[in-house]
Amino acid sequence: MFSLKQPKPTFKSYLLPLPQAEDHIASEPRIKKLEPVLLPGEIVVNEVNFVRKCIATDTSQYDLWGKLVCTNFKISFITDDPMPLQKFHYKNLLLGEHDVPLTCIEQIVTVNDTKRKQKVLGPNQKLKFNPTELIIYCKDFRIVRFRFDEAGPESAKKVCLAIAHYSQPTDLQLLFAFEYVGEIYHNLAKKVNGIDPGGGGGGIGSASGQQTPLFETYSDWDREIKRTGASEWRVCSVNEGYMISTCLPEYFVVPSSLADQDLKLYSYSFIGRRMPLWSWNHPNGSALVRMANIKDVLQQRRIDQRICNAITRSHPLRSDVYKSDLDKCLPNIQEIQAAHIKLKQLCVNEPFEETEEKWLSSLENTRWLEYIRSFLKHSAELVYMMECKHVSVVLQEEEGRDLSCLAASLIQVMLDPYFRTIVGFQSLIQKEWVMAGYQFLDRCNHLKRSDKESPLFLMFLDCVWQLLEQYPAAFEFSEMYLTILYDSARISLFGTFLFNCPHQRVKESTEFAISKNIQLGDEKGLKFPCVWDWSLQFTSRDRLLFHNPLYIGKSAPCVQNGAVKTFKRSKKNYSSTLRGVPPALKNGIISEQEFLPRRNSLILKLKPDFLQQTESQSNSMEQYFRDWFAKPVDLHGVILPHLSGTQIKLWKLCYFRWVPEAQINHGGFITAFHKVSLLADEVDMLNRNLRQYKSNSSLQGSCSELDQSRMYFRANSLNDTSEAPDFLSSSFPFSPVGNLCRRSILGTPLSKFLSGAKIWLSTETLANED
């Protein structure tokens, strides 16, 4: 009979067994499991797998594989592959390493290699060819490229169209901030995932934990009056509910001698009904005032005289008023925009080795540094009028909400050391830009359809960086703080940089709340996150990069616990840390030759009667600057800019951070920043040890204090001689890896076709081929 048992196999296999069915599921490509991290109100609108992100311009060796996702907030490239050639990257809590906010996108170009077609995508456009490559040109000078060689052609096309559609919204309420805040309010709680929709002015501030005043209330303006000692000025509420002007804040400061009834009457004569706005008071009584032009020609002389008389009566010495017509003596917004476009093309257009011989002349031809010098020079001249001549200064501009924002802010940074602290600087931006009606929506072109785009806010930050570069010990914040602040203006989550004026925020958010059935209660519109709450973007550790280790601190003038500390210029106890430039070098503000009429002269354009000033008056200003630069600098007093050709520099961290050729490994300012941070941390350690020795506090309390540090780079011990970390470079904390891929992979038809062509292609120069 036959046995029922199975015979034992005699063949022995040395190969690995085939995976079972469940093993097939587990071994599917990792890429399909990658999912984006979404904020409240953020949704995925389209995605495509098997996308390649180009990292280098000359090889595909380092390219990353992953999933490209488009949401209503950002485009996100998700990968498990580690970033090559990179040892450090600071982390933004709102954005991933490869994410780009939709409001940061400037231009979208799709390319088909085989058909040699390319098209600049606009909203609601059709794409009749399947793209093999997507090029994203960003407003922060990045160029990001993605390849779709292995992706599904239809999926690639859909994600490109989705990015084009959502990055160019047709209405303000379509920006992500509205969806985000709407989701927060619908959850019936003020905090979701630890994020407060109101934002406040918290986050990083001074050591005392000060919050940034937002100047949305009567009390914020009243505290600023007391801080500056402006006793003859008062907070005016005539515009409460925006009853007079929709482009002014509800509360602002006016001379005490002007009655509300007079203000209402005079407002009709000003462009936009923008009445004169007080900005700041000097300890000597001089005031800084901003004013729009008077459109009523018949009433112009009478109203102008009335306003000037009121400002004069607010001065303890009854000094005259000095008016500066900014439209006549500074570049206009169109000229600034043209200079910015040329600068962008120069910084990222071609590899440096191809433009090295003519790079400096090309930089000069952009006129960007020339305009920086113009603003610094004119502001310094007005500082002289307030500081030396003791006269009040009125900044006059057509609408009073562009050039005057920049000039008023620079004057205050030069005069008041409080505005050189982090909290003070943030309050300055709130007061002179956000609440004063700077048109962030139009000037930043968040909706991609404004012909009024102009980088005035960037120019202001650049001017402040010039002062920081010349007087590093006078500023509490670092250049990394200024760069990240500029980047934050391109994130469509913060209400700070989203609107043209406070009234627009209230109006648009109220309409949105009604459409979404959101109950506002007593609130005036929705409360958007505030950019000054830096904890929304960065960990406490990364926020230490904002602190300048060279800063020589001093108690910031403020109002705390009801006690008023007024700003007073310190005695002539000048610091020997920094020295002024000797007069022989003539690097001051005014030189003798500058009083001669010449093309583009600024000093002769201050006001008409300035052309007829006497030689003694001219010499007085010149002598003031010579005397100032001949002395050591008082870091807690007035600071004035050096304006010679070698002193005005290009802000490399902001404009070159993505350029691989410009990156200096183990070099740049960050190396000095690292060394000074270690020294400052050692000093802090000694102070803490000294306090511990003198005090009778518990050991636990002492240990917790010893763990604290205000420096990002910390000393391991006293006399720390450790070397700088390997990841330090001139681009720190940013990385150019994968962020400036100028060309596609070498050898493709596209790279040959675009060889030598300029990037940032316009719709006129790029054929919209179908």
Buried (B, 14 or more C-beta within 10 A) or exposed (E): EEEEEEEEEEEEEEEEEEEEEEEEEEEEEEBEEBEBEBBBBBEBBBBBBBBBBBBBBEEBEBBBBBBBBBBBBBBBBBBEBEBEEBEBEBEBBBBBBBBBBBBBBBBBBBBBBEEEBBBBBBBEBEBEBBBBBBBBBBBBBBBBBBBBBEBEBEBBBBBBBBBBBBBBBEEBBBBBBBBBBBBBBBEEEEEBEEBBBBBBBBBBBBEEEBBBBBBBEBEBBBBBBBBBBBEBBBBBBBBEEBEBBBBBBBBBBBBBBBEEEBBBEBBEBBBBBBBBBBBBBBBBBBBBBBBBBBBEEEBEEEBBEBBBBBBBEBBEEEBBBBBBBBBEBBBBBEBBBBBBBBBBBBBBBBEEEEEEEEBEEBBEEBBBBBBBBBBBBBBBBBBBBBBBBBBBBBBBBBBBBBBBBBBBBBBBBBBBBBBBBBBBBBBBBBBBBBBBBBBBBBBBBBBBEBEBBBBBBBBBBBBBBBBBBBBBBBBBBBBBBBBBBBBBBBBBBBBBBBBBBBBBBBBBBBBBBEEBEBEBEEBBBBBBBBBBBBBBBBEEEBBBBBBBBBBBEEEBBBBEEEEEBBBEBEEEEBBEBBEBBEBEEBBBBBBEEBBEEEEEEBBBBBBEEBEEBEEEEBBBBBBBBBEBBBEBBBBBBBBBBBBEEEBBBBBBBBBBBBBBEBBBEBEBBBBEBBEBBBBBBBBBBEEBBEEBEEEEEEEEEBEEBEEEBEBBBBBEEEEBEEEBEEBBBBBBBBBBBBBBBBBBBEEBBBBEBBEEEEBBBEEEEBEEEE
